[in-house]
Amino acid sequence: MSRTINRVELLGRVGGDPDLKYSQNGTAVCQLRLATDRRRQNGETEADWHSIVCWGKQAEAVAEYVRKGNRLYVSGSLAQNSYETEDGQRRHRTEVHAQEVVFLDSNGNGNGSSNGNGNGSREAADTAAAEVF
């Protein structure tokens, strides 16, 4: 049996305030954009933008504590979605489905990590930041 891996780790800045909505069955869904820097061959940096999606208690924590410009560490998996626009055009979108989000900036009591269980702590943020750097 062949083994495959779908894992993404990002450390970047939030491009706008998170968008929190609730599904028809009441599950919280939060979407946000995360910018990461990529160094070009000429030495300049260029921003890459990533679409991040969180669910449940994690989504609510992200919506409550994260704001535009905050630094986040996100780990999760890539997902390809397609949808049809109102004018009938087919669109494709690549998203990172977050499994862990670590808040690296302090917004009062917003420092810590948020996983699917909504657990978080300052120590988790420090540990993840140390591991990523």
C-alpha positions as CSV (number, residue, x, y, z in Angstrom):
1,M,0.0,0.0,0.0
2,S,1.4,3.4,-0.9
3,R,1.4,6.2,1.7
4,T,0.5,9.8,1.0
5,I,0.8,12.9,3.1
6,N,-1.3,16.1,2.9
7,R,0.2,18.5,5.5
8,V,0.6,22.2,5.5
9,E,2.4,24.5,8.0
10,L,2.3,28.2,7.6
11,L,3.5,31.1,9.7
12,G,2.3,34.5,8.5
13,R,0.2,37.6,9.0
14,V,-3.6,37.8,8.8
15,G,-4.8,39.9,5.8
16,G,-8.2,41.0,7.3
17,D,-10.4,40.3,10.2
18,P,-11.7,36.7,10.2
19,D,-15.2,36.0,8.8
20,L,-17.3,33.8,11.2
21,K,-20.5,32.1,10.0
22,Y,-22.6,29.2,11.1
23,S,-23.7,26.3,9.0
24,Q,-27.3,25.2,8.8
25,N,-26.6,22.6,11.5
26,G,-25.1,25.3,13.8
27,T,-21.4,24.5,13.3
28,A,-19.1,27.6,13.4
29,V,-17.1,28.1,10.3
30,C,-14.4,30.8,10.2
31,Q,-12.4,31.9,7.1
32,L,-9.4,34.1,6.9
33,R,-6.5,35.0,4.6
34,L,-2.9,34.5,5.7
35,A,0.1,36.1,4.0
36,T,3.5,34.5,3.9
37,D,6.7,35.8,2.4
38,R,8.5,34.1,-0.4
39,R,12.0,35.2,-1.4
40,R,12.4,35.6,-5.1
41,Q,15.7,34.9,-7.0
42,N,16.6,38.6,-7.1
43,G,16.5,38.7,-3.3
44,E,13.2,40.6,-3.0
45,T,10.2,39.1,-1.1
46,E,6.8,38.5,-2.5
47,A,3.6,37.8,-0.5
48,D,1.7,34.5,-1.1
49,W,-1.9,34.6,0.1
50,H,-3.5,31.5,1.6
51,S,-7.2,30.8,2.4
52,I,-7.6,29.3,5.9
53,V,-10.8,27.5,7.1
54,C,-11.5,26.6,10.8
55,W,-14.5,24.9,12.4
56,G,-16.3,24.6,15.7
57,K,-14.7,26.0,18.9
58,Q,-11.5,26.7,17.0
59,A,-13.4,28.9,14.6
60,E,-15.1,30.8,17.4
61,A,-11.7,31.4,19.2
62,V,-10.0,32.6,16.0
63,A,-12.9,35.0,15.2
64,E,-12.8,36.3,18.8
65,Y,-9.1,36.9,19.2
66,V,-7.5,37.3,15.8
67,R,-7.4,40.6,13.9
68,K,-5.9,41.9,10.7
69,G,-2.1,42.0,11.0
70,N,-1.8,39.4,13.7
71,R,0.9,36.7,13.3
72,L,-0.4,33.1,13.2
73,Y,1.0,29.6,12.9
74,V,-1.4,27.3,11.1
75,S,-1.0,23.6,10.5
76,G,-3.6,21.5,8.6
77,S,-4.2,20.0,5.2
78,L,-4.9,21.3,1.7
79,A,-8.3,20.9,0.1
80,Q,-9.5,21.7,-3.4
81,N,-13.0,23.0,-3.7
82,S,-15.0,23.9,-6.8
83,Y,-18.2,25.9,-7.0
84,E,-20.3,27.7,-9.6
85,T,-20.8,31.5,-9.5
86,E,-24.1,33.2,-9.9
87,D,-23.4,33.8,-13.6
88,G,-22.7,30.1,-14.1
89,Q,-18.9,30.1,-14.2
90,R,-17.0,27.2,-12.6
91,R,-14.4,28.4,-10.0
92,H,-11.7,26.4,-8.2
93,R,-10.3,27.3,-4.8
94,T,-7.5,25.8,-2.7
95,E,-7.9,26.1,1.1
96,V,-5.9,25.1,4.1
97,H,-8.2,23.2,6.5
98,A,-6.8,24.2,9.9
99,Q,-6.2,21.5,12.5
100,E,-4.1,23.8,14.8
101,V,-3.9,27.5,15.0
102,V,-1.4,29.2,17.3
103,F,-1.8,32.9,18.1
104,L,1.6,34.5,18.1
105,D,0.6,38.0,19.0
106,S,-1.2,39.1,22.1
107,N,-4.6,40.7,21.9
108,G,-5.3,41.0,25.6
109,N,-6.1,37.3,26.4
110,G,-5.9,36.1,22.9
111,N,-2.5,34.5,23.1
112,G,-2.2,30.8,22.8
113,S,-3.2,28.0,20.5
114,S,-6.6,26.8,19.2
115,N,-7.0,23.2,18.1
116,G,-10.2,21.4,17.3
117,N,-11.0,21.2,21.0
118,G,-10.6,24.9,21.5
119,N,-7.7,24.4,24.0
120,G,-5.0,27.0,24.1
121,S,-2.1,28.3,26.2
122,R,0.7,30.7,26.2
123,E,3.2,27.8,26.5
124,A,1.8,26.2,23.4
125,A,2.3,29.5,21.5
126,D,5.9,29.8,22.7
127,T,6.6,26.2,21.9
128,A,5.2,26.3,18.4
129,A,7.0,29.6,17.7
130,A,10.3,28.2,18.9
131,E,9.8,25.0,16.8
132,V,8.9,27.0,13.7
133,F,11.8,29.4,13.9
